[in-house]
Structure formats: structure tokens, C-alpha cells
Amino acid sequence: METNGQKHLIPLDKIRSGGPPKDGIPSIDDPKFAEIQGSDFVKDSDVVIGLEINGEAKAYPLFILVWHEIVNDSVGDTPVSVTYCPLCYTSQVFERIIDGNVVEFGTSGKLYNSNLLMYDRMTDSYWSQSLGLAVTGDLTGTQLETIPFDLIKWGDWKKINPDTIVLTTDTGFIRSYDTDPYGSYYTDPRIMFPVEHEDDRLHPKELIIGFNDGDTYKAYKQEDIESQGVINDHVGNIPILLISEYDLNSRAFERTVDNKILKFEYKDGVLIDTQTNSEWNYKGTAISGPMKDTQLKRMSIHPGFWFEWIAFHPDTLLYGDS
């Protein structure tokens, strides 16, 4: 679409001011990190976005991101933007390369479907954080590459990645990092800004994990993944495996190997595939049995509140619906 010479994919009249102006919520563009032994400022119960690329592991506490929403960084020699929208509890990690250029993202001060609209500092196009898609400006229609990550408690992330480093509060900005400005918002059914679609199948603030195969959209309650431990399912034509061994955390993998669809279960606390009884670890690697050293392809997850997912994907399927 084009209106008065402006390209856009979303209705311009549905873009709302979130209150702060452009960059009023400042991105972190020169992040500082601490090693585990110097990380007393992070409690084991604090939720972080955990990222591991090419052997380098970093953690980004949500109590810092709630004040900044975007960290422009590099992990494992990959330029990334680590993003968090507190209004939607939506985390996404993007490779920040566009047309061969490394770009920075900032907060536009605008929202669509109560979700963060980022802008890139190369063209000033607006990007939906939920979709990873440029929705207004010169780059309209451009899609960012998502990178798999973990939404997980700091204590658990350290166990998985003992060599991790963690983002510090040395951000260059003065903020009350020991308080959360959103207070009880995360459990209150109230939605602060208008959304285009609503659905009462779940509480608006139910934490879900969303997936799509380009045509089919499907959501899973995080508590279902945690309680079951392992879910074998399909999203459209993609056979997927969901596993959870830690509070708030889920990992997803494609469960097809050499054109064979595997089925997984926990047996005596060990993840195995039922076809070969090979043992698999939490990283999707077979560590013993006939499939030893086979690696499942990890999938990006979309954690966030139900109201945000359904606002963007009104035709979504919900795992467990009859």
C-alpha cells in the first residue's frame, strides 16, 4: 500500500503513540558485560534472554531491557538486535543485517497492536517487533532473520552455559533498574492500547509460544509445554518438537532427520526418540545410541502474551483445542 507517497503494510491510522518520543526509551548501543563471578547484581530468579551463537553465550536481563527494549550487539561475530516489548512480554532476536549493511535499531515511540515499532537508523523505516517486518518506509516488506534464543531464569541459563557473560546496568543511562515500571500490568487483564483482534480462548496475558510455517500459525501455552515436558506436533507441514526442562523456558526443534519424522519422549528422565532409543540432550544433539552426534535443527520461538499473538494472527490454531 501507499498513502500520500508513504509505503506501508499496516493501516497508518492504527499506529499509536506509546507516550515517550522517538528514542525516549533509549536503545543500548554499547553494551557492557560481566562474567558470572561478577554478576551479583542479577538474581538467579531473574528472567533473561539467553543467546548462544558460534560458541559465545550472553544473557540480557529483562529488568534492564524493560527500560531500553533494544540492545544492538554482536554475538559470535553475528550482529544482532535483542528486543523486548514489555507491553506484550514479547522477546525476539534479529540478525541486524539489511542488504549487506549492519544497521542499528531504535525505539520509534510508536506502537501497532500494542507492540513495539522499532526504526532502523539507515532508512528510518518502521519495523514491527512482533513480525520482524518493515511495515512503513523505504524498506517496507523487508523481513529480518530471527535467531533462536532462550527466555529463561538466570540461574538455569548459567547451568546450561557456564561460560556466559551477562549485560550489566552500566548502560550510560540513569534508570531505576531495581524496579519495574509496569508493576501489576503483567497479570492484569487490561490491555493498555488498542489491538485489531481479540480472542477469549485464553487470558489476554497468558504466556504462549507461537510458531508459523508461513501459512499456518499455532500457539502453545507455556504452562502446557512445562507440564508435559515434551510435545510432538506439527505446525502446518513442519513436524516440531517442543521440550522444557526449566521454568518459563521452551526449546523447539524440527524433528525430521534424513526424511524420517522422529517421535520423542522422556524415559526415566532422559529424552529419547522412540524409533532408535537414542539419547538426546537439551541442545537437540544425540549423545548416545544409533543417532549419536546427529543434530536437530533448532527453531526460533515467539514467546509473548496471548493478546499480542492473536492480534497479529487472528486465525491461529491453539494447541489442545478440540
N, C-alpha and C positions, 0 to 999 in steps of 0.2 A: 504494500500500500504506500501511497504518497499523498501527503496533505500539505498544501502550500509549500511545495518543494522539499518537504522533510520526509525521508523514508522511514517507515515504521511497520512493525508486525503486530503491535498491540494498539488498542484504541488510545489515542493521546489523552482523551478526557478521563481515562481511568488511571492515569499516572497521578499519584498523590504526593503532597509534601509530607515528609516524616517529622518535620519540626526543625531539626538542625539544617543549616545550609550546606552547600557543596563543600566537602572536606571538613564540615563541622564535627563529624566523627572521623578523626584522623587515622588514616592507614599507617601501619608500621612499615617503613621502607628500609630501615637499617636495624634489623632485629639483633638483639644481643642474647646470648645463650649461656647457660650454666651446666656443668656436669652434675651427675647425681649427687656427689658428695657435697656440692654447694647449693643444693636445691631445697633447703629447709623452708623456703617461702611457699612451697607447694605441698599441700597435704595429700596423703595417699588417697583420700576420698574425692579429691578434686577431679573433675572431668576434663580431659584433654583431647585434642585432635592429635592422633599419633600418625606419623608419616615415616615410612622407610623406603628409600629409593637407592638402588645400587650400593647397598651395604651401609648407608648413612641413615641414622634414625634421629628424628627430632619430635618434640612434643610441644603443643601450643595450648596452654591452659585457657579454658573458656572464661575464667574470671578476668583474664586480660583481654581476650577477644571481645567480650561484651562491651568494652569501651572503645574498640577500634574496628572491629568487624572484618578487616582485611590485613593480612601480613604478606607483603611482597618479599619473597625469599628465594633461595636456591638450595635444593636438597639433592645430594648425589649428582651434582653438576646439572641438575634439571631446574630451570627457572619455574617457580610455582607461585600461585596466589592461594593462600589458605584463607578461606572465607567462612564467616559465621553470621547468620541473621538471627538475633535474639528474639525478634517478634515471632519467628517461625520455628525456632530451635533447629534451623537448617544449616548443616555444615556441608561444604563442598571444597574440594581441592582441584585446582585447574593448572594445567601447563600454560604459562603465560607467554606463549609464542604465537604471534599472528603474522602470517605472510612472511615468515622468516625473521621477524623482528621481536626482540624481547621487550615487552611492554609492562608498565605498571598499571595497577587498578586502584581507584579510589572510590569513596562513597559519594554518590550524587546528591544525597539528601532527599531523594525521591523513592517512592515505593510503587510496586504494582502487585496487586493481590496480597497486600500487607507484607511483601517480600522486598528485600534489599535490591535496589537498582544500582549496580556499580557503573563506573565510567572508565574508559581506558584513556590514558594520558597521551596517546598518539593521535587519536581522531576525535575524542570526546563523545564517542558513541556510548549509548546506554546499554547495559547488559543485565539480563535477569539472572540473579544468583541462583535461583531455583532451576532454571533451564540451562544455564551456561551458554546463553544465546544472546547475540546482539539484537536488540529489539527496536532501537531507534538510531538514526545517524548513518554515516557513510558505510559502516560495517554491518548494517542490518542483514540478518540471515546467517552471519558467520557463527560457527559453533566452536566452542572451546573443548579441548580434550580434558576429560576428567581423569583423576588419578586415584586409585584405591587408597583408603586410609582407614583408621580406626577411631571411633568415638568410644572412649574407654577411660576408666579411672586411672589416675597417675600410678597408684600402687601396682596395678595389674600391668600397665604398659612397661614399667621398669622390669617386671619379671620376664616379659617377652623379649624386651630389647635392653639388656643390662648396660649397653654402651651408649644409650640415648643421651642427648642433651635436651635442655628444656628452655623455652623462651622465658626471659626474665622481665621484671617490671621496669627495667632500665630502658624505657621506651622513648625518652626525650620529652614526655608529656607528664603533667601532674594530674593523676587520677586517683580516685579512692578505690584502689584495686581490692581492698578487703570488704567492699560492699557491692551488692548487685542492684543497679538502679531499677530493675524490673520487678523486684520484690515478689509478690504473690501472683504475678501475671502468668507464670508458667503452669499454674493449676486452675486458675480462674477460667470458666468457660467463655468469658467475654473476649471478643476479637476487637482490637483497637481500631483497625482500619478496614474499609470495605473490601470485600472479595467478590469475585464474579459468580462463584458457585459454592453452595454449602451442601452438606450431607450428614444426616444424623445417625448413620450406622455406628459411628464411634464418637466419643467425647472429642470436641474440637482440638483439645490439647493432648490427645493420645499420641504417644511416640510410635511412629511407624517407620518401616524401612521400605522404600519404594524402588521399583525396577521397571524398565521397559525394554522391549526389543525393537523399538521404532514404530511398532503398530499397536502392541498390547501393553497396557500399563497395569501393574499389580502392586498392592500394598500388603505388608505383613506387620502385625503388631509386634513390637519388640518383646513384649512380655510372652508372646506365644513362642518366639524363637528361643528365648531363655528357658522357658519351662520345658520345651520339647528337646532342646539341646541340638537336634539335627532335624532338618526338613529337606526332603527330596521333592522337588516340584518342577513345574515348567512355567516360564514366562513367555507366552507366545510359543515360538519354536525352539526356545533355548532351555535345555534341561539344566536346572540350577541346584546347587547345594547351599543351604544356609546352616551355619553352625554358630553356637555360642557357648563359651566356657567361662565368661566373665560378665558381671553386672553391666548392663547398658550396652554391651558390645555384641556385634554380629559381624561375621565374615561371610562372603559369598564367593562361590566358585562355579565355573561351568563344569558339569560332571560328565562330560563326554571325553573319552580318551580313545584315540585310534578308531573313531567312528562307533565306539561302543558306549552306551549310556550306563554309567555305574550307579549303584544304589548304596547308600551309606547308612551306618547305624553305629551307636555306641555299644560296645560289648565289654562288660567288666571295666567300664571307664575308659576304654580305648576306642578310637574312631577307626572303623574298618569298612572296606567295601565288601558287600555280600557275595560278589562274584568270585573274588580271589582270596578273600580274607587277609588281604594286605593291610598293614597298619599305616595310618596317615597322621601327620601332625597338624597343628593349628595353622600352619602356613600352607596347607594343601599339598604337602610333599609326602610321598610314600616312603616310609623309613624302614620297612621290612616287608618280606613276602615277595610274591612273583612280580609285583609292580614297583619294587624298590627303586627310588630315585625318579619316579615319574612325578611330574609337577602339574597340578591342576591350574587352569587359567583363572586368576583372581578377577573378580568383577567389582566395579565401583558400586558403592551403596549410596542411597539417598535417605539419610535419617532426617526426620523432621516431624512437626506436628501434622496430624491428620488434616486439619482445616487447610493447611498450605498445599498439601499434595492434591486434595480433591478440588481446590480452587483452580489449579492448573490442569488437572486431568479428571474431569467430571465423569468420564466413562470407565474409571479404573475398576479393576477387579479387586476384591478383598479376600485374602486367604482365610479359609474357614467358612465363608458364606456358602449356604446350601444352594 
